[in-house]
Amino acid sequence: MNAVLEYPDNVSASPLTASGLVHCYEGSNVLTGVDLTLTPGSVLGLVGRNGTGKSTLIRAMLGLLEPLAGSAFVFGEPALKLSDEAKSRIAYVPQQPEALAWLTVQQMLDFVGRFYPRWDAPFIRTTLERWKIQPNRLLAKLSPGERQRVDLIRAFASQPELLVLDEPAASLDPVARRELLRELALRAGESGTTVLFSTHIVSDLERVASEVAFLHEGKLLLHCGVDETKERYARLWLPAKMTSAAPSQSLSRRRNQDGSLSLIVERDRYGQWPQASTMPGARIDALGLEDLFVEIAE
Ligand SMILES: Nc1ncnc2c1ncn2[C@@H]1O[C@H](COP(=O)(O)OP(=O)(O)OP(=O)(O)O)[C@@H](O)[C@H]1O
C-alpha cells in the first residue's frame, strides 16, 4: 500500500514553507522547531545574531541540508526531493559563493544558464558592464565582493520566482549595496518575485523588506510586516517597586542596575498592551527596528 503524505494546508499556496524544523550540530541545538511560511510576492528579511542559525534555516528550507526533524516545501514539493522544474524556479546565493571557481565569470554564467529556461543573457551583459566586472576573469581571483556580485547577477539572470539570498550585502560596498537593493525592489515590485534574504543590516531591511522574521535561540521570535513592528511591539519599563506586576509573557526581559525591569511586549489580540503598562509609574516606549532587535538579542 502506498503511504499517503499529509502536507500542511499552507504548503501549496506558498513558494517556501517550513514546519517544525529542528537541527543541531555536534550536540548543540541550532533550530528548535521553526515554522515559517513565505507569502507569495513578499520580501522577507531574516535577522538574528551571528551564529543563531540563519544559514542553517535557509539551507534546510531549500533542501540543501536534511534537518533532524520537521519538513520544508518549495512550491508545494518536499524540499529534499525537488523536481528539476521546481529547481529552475529558484535562485539561491550562499553567503560565500565558491562553486565553479576554476571557471571565468562568463564560462560559469554560460554553464549555469543552460539549466534555466528564462535565462536573461542581455541582463548579464549590461550588468557586468555596469558593475565593471570583466567577463574573462577567473572566479577564483575575484575579491569576495566581486564574487558576491557575480553570484547575484547569476541569480537575477535566471529570473527566479523565488530568490533566496544569504547575507547578500555582506561583502558589498555601499554603492553596490544600493544597486542590489534597487534590483531587489524592482524584481519584487515588477515581477512579483518572492524574496527571502538574511541580513544584519537593519537599514537594508527597512528599505526593501515587506516582512521581517527574527531568529533567536533556535526559534522565530517574531514574523510580521516591517511597518507593523512599531505598532505591535514596544518596550515596557517598570520601576523596581512594580516588577512583581510584570506580565509573564514577553519577548525579552532585562533587569536594570537600579532594579527596574525592561521587557519587550506585544499587543494582545484586542490591541492592548499588557495591563502593567497602565499602572502609574510604568512606561511604554515605541522602538525602531534596530532597537527592537538589540533589546531582544541582548
Ligand atoms: N557544518 C557545521 N558543523 C558544525 N557546526 C556548524 C556547522 N554549520 C554551522 N555550525 C554552527 O551552527 C551555528 C549556526 O550557524 P549558522 O551559519 O547557521 O548561523 P548564522 O545565523 O547564519 O550566522 P552568521 O550571521 O554569523 O552568518 C553556529 O554556531 C555555527 O558555528
Ligand as a Chemical Component Dictionary entry (heavy atoms), coordinates in Angstrom:
data_LIG
# 
_chem_comp.id                   LIG 
_chem_comp.type                 NON-POLYMER 
_chem_comp.pdbx_formal_charge   0 
_chem_comp.three_letter_code    LIG 
# 
loop_
_chem_comp_atom.comp_id 
_chem_comp_atom.atom_id 
_chem_comp_atom.alt_atom_id 
_chem_comp_atom.type_symbol 
_chem_comp_atom.charge 
_chem_comp_atom.model_Cartn_x 
_chem_comp_atom.model_Cartn_y 
_chem_comp_atom.model_Cartn_z 
_chem_comp_atom.pdbx_ordinal 
LIG N1  N1  N 0 28.728 22.250 9.443  1  
LIG C1  C1  C 0 28.717 22.672 10.714 2  
LIG N2  N2  N 0 29.276 21.938 11.690 3  
LIG C2  C2  C 0 29.244 22.310 12.985 4  
LIG N3  N3  N 0 28.686 23.475 13.391 5  
LIG C3  C3  C 0 28.128 24.259 12.473 6  
LIG C4  C4  C 0 28.108 23.904 11.084 7  
LIG N4  N4  N 0 27.480 24.881 10.391 8  
LIG C5  C5  C 0 27.117 25.797 11.309 9  
LIG N5  N5  N 0 27.508 25.446 12.541 10 
LIG C6  C6  C 0 27.260 26.185 13.783 11 
LIG O1  O1  O 0 25.852 26.360 13.900 12 
LIG C7  C7  C 0 25.547 27.661 14.377 13 
LIG C8  C8  C 0 24.641 28.376 13.383 14 
LIG O2  O2  O 0 25.391 28.649 12.217 15 
LIG P1  P1  P 0 24.772 29.463 11.000 16 
LIG O3  O3  O 0 25.850 29.621 9.989  17 
LIG O4  O4  O 0 23.518 28.796 10.580 18 
LIG O5  O5  O 0 24.417 30.843 11.707 19 
LIG P2  P2  P 0 24.122 32.295 11.071 20 
LIG O6  O6  O 0 22.985 32.863 11.860 21 
LIG O7  O7  O 0 23.926 32.183 9.608  22 
LIG O8  O8  O 0 25.462 33.059 11.422 23 
LIG P3  P3  P 0 26.129 34.389 10.759 24 
LIG O9  O9  O 0 25.161 35.503 10.976 25 
LIG O10 O10 O 0 27.370 34.578 11.552 26 
LIG O11 O11 O 0 26.366 34.083 9.317  27 
LIG C9  C9  C 0 26.885 28.343 14.613 28 
LIG O12 O12 O 0 27.220 28.227 15.973 29 
LIG C10 C10 C 0 27.861 27.563 13.752 30 
LIG O13 O13 O 0 29.146 27.563 14.314 31 
# 
loop_
_chem_comp_bond.comp_id 
_chem_comp_bond.atom_id_1 
_chem_comp_bond.atom_id_2 
_chem_comp_bond.value_order 
_chem_comp_bond.pdbx_ordinal 
LIG N1  C1  SING 1  
LIG C1  N2  SING 2  
LIG C1  C4  DOUB 3  
LIG N2  C2  DOUB 4  
LIG C2  N3  SING 5  
LIG N3  C3  DOUB 6  
LIG C3  C4  SING 7  
LIG C3  N5  SING 8  
LIG C4  N4  SING 9  
LIG N4  C5  DOUB 10 
LIG C5  N5  SING 11 
LIG N5  C6  SING 12 
LIG C6  O1  SING 13 
LIG C6  C10 SING 14 
LIG O1  C7  SING 15 
LIG C7  C8  SING 16 
LIG C7  C9  SING 17 
LIG C8  O2  SING 18 
LIG O2  P1  SING 19 
LIG P1  O3  DOUB 20 
LIG P1  O4  SING 21 
LIG P1  O5  SING 22 
LIG O5  P2  SING 23 
LIG P2  O6  DOUB 24 
LIG P2  O7  SING 25 
LIG P2  O8  SING 26 
LIG O8  P3  SING 27 
LIG P3  O9  DOUB 28 
LIG P3  O10 SING 29 
LIG P3  O11 SING 30 
LIG C9  O12 SING 31 
LIG C9  C10 SING 32 
LIG C10 O13 SING 33 
# 
